[in-house]
């Protein structure tokens, strides 16, 4: 069985990719891709950052040297944006990260005497 049919008067007629995708693994790949796309759109909307959906299809002969029957497999993956966890740090004179700004002098913290009673 050929995936294209040749008309003597024109170019080969190519079967739509979407039709093949909908039949692949009895529709499971199409369903998975649809669900992952929906989740990706939600994540992109939530984080206002880009993401990707990748469909990789592998086509191989069922028997070595015989291309009259082929196996087609597919894998759908996504890379969704996530919220970045960040903190501000300063670089000290030795190149280490510190939460304290080395250029800022520290103010003395007053010590409160908690042993005295209020009058």
Steps between C-alpha positions, in 0.01 A plus 500: 500500500642837404441821693487697177309438182641619173284664237655490155402865449617651830704476814449221751204536732630518858286378789453774762731474799209563739320192365801280571547653846137433591540131412840448661472262800122499457485875563697490826786715366257764372318504833827526695624783277170685539506467880865603525439800274212609721717470813780689325268786408386519865862512623602765245198711594571461873873579483504735198798307361549276201483122493531229237320189386701248300367208299759247390388230259707199404423307181671167439447189289332213684740252344856578402521574129120492449347847481149387403392524867629756748474564871431855610555599861483840663595681819352830617698713745457848638720750674277721708601831652521502878522770759862581568612503862741792544670692779720810491864456600805726512853407403758555773869589454598133469238425235256321730126557509356668806157625602669809654622783280874529573490869403240578765614569854306315765303697754526389861183339621378639833466245776181530699510416867210263558572464872375849588137539590289770346381767746 
